[in-house]
């Protein structure tokens, strides 16, 4: 199993990178997050996952071990292949995926191209406990945060705001202020709507 590659960056593209390692060029399939984090310098290290199938050996590259671990967890779910897992990691950061799974945010997971409602629910059912154990997320804060978010969304809907707009506003607030109370969420969201 190839677990990491250190070498000279020969070519980078939003979907792949080619790394020269002692005269051998390795093509690594990467996510957009890894692409944007690739250094401009030539020397780099990517953590890898080698997927072996009957017809191909495919090497996936990740900027850090966390992203690789999230990828491995995602492909362990029935119905989620490596291309969907890579699309998820391109749409969201590995931390956002962990939070979405831990807080059971089906709509956010379902927003990724190629994932339907059933697959999103299966991802949550299969991975929630593993995510909480592996990455040591605080389930209480995730649950409280999710409850505050739902209460704030309900209040904004009662005030006549569209749910999609409200959800965007509240999600951006939660990114910067994780411990915001329901009242703070509503006040800050009203300023942004």
Secondary structure by P-SEA (a helix, b strand, c coil): cccccccccccccccccccccccbbbbbbbcaaaaaaccccccbbbbbbbbbccccbbbbbbccaaaaaaaaaaaacccccaaaaaaaaaaccaaaaaaaaaacccccccccccccaaaaaaaaaacaaaaaaaccccaaaaaaaaaaaaaaaaaaaaacccaaaaaaaaaaaaaacccccaaaaaaaaaaac
